[in-house]
């Protein structure tokens, strides 16, 4: 596979958005009194080509993968934690499970390359509960990316394969979904996300790199230096997002870019979670700029590069709770707000209804 399969993203339906805007003016409330909720409902109406939008059912797609650069001392935790968190997602013990359940959102988990995942969870349960999106099957058993500090993270063919597997997740497992939230987990993936963000936004590494899992000052300086050196050595082409993935990306980031592409092609709004999901969104928009119109913000992450990403994507966060966990936690919280916007839009009485009672 040398190139992505064709992408066909429809234009926003301006007629549906206009009809939704007119309905907002007729509802039993002072005009504009629901603030951003009114604009959000109108925006989703245009995405879905439906003047009565709904985001139900909504699902968080949590993509998980190992990163070879974890061996370079850029994280406060060992790579094995990724496999352990895969177990937590399955058992309902992760933060995203709790927050998604509280907000009426389903979750699915996709393994894009977790070396310890199948052994940690058990083959039978693993096959039943995790969507297998693994790209590699190496003799040494490692299925994550290579160390981007020492060479390209993956091949070009692998980058394309990961994107296409993400697209397949939407086609195969979410054919009726009305809203998708992006989530991820992978020790050291904030290093890959920072490298992607620096390249795609043409901003200094120091400006877009945060502490990730909470590294100390020495490790933080090492992380920034490593990313800068990797970008200089690999020289990824910002005009070619596949090349950026090849050089400094992650399999789960590529997979989420694919999820975003396929969702947009189906008029499904995509709620972008934090920093790593933001890197995936940057890549998806670079692949096809029409996808930008189908993105919805969630929170403002503590990671400094997230502010840069949101500005590049033209998104305004809904809230700032000082979060930086990932997994889809911010997206799950935000979906509750988007659901409220759509339900108020569709279920409120109009002024005429009230006057004629």
Secondary structure, DSSP 4 states (H G I P E B T S, - for coil): --SPPP--PPPP-HHHHHHHHHHHHHBSS-TTTTTHHHHHHHHHHHHHT-SS----SEEEEEEE---GGGGGS-SSS-THHHHHHHHHHHHT-SHHHHHHHHTT-EEEEEESS-TTHHHHH-HHHHHHHSEE------TTS--S---TTTS-SS-HHHHHHHHHHHHHHHHHH-TT-SEEEEEEE-TTHHHHHHHHHHHHHT--HHHH---TTT--HHHHHHHHHHHHHHHHHH---TT-HHHHHHHH--HHHHHHHHHHHHHHHTT-EEE--SHHHHHHHHHHHHH-GGGGGGEE--B--SSHHHHHHHHHHT---SB-------TTHHHHHHHHHHHHHHHHHHHSPBHHHHHT-
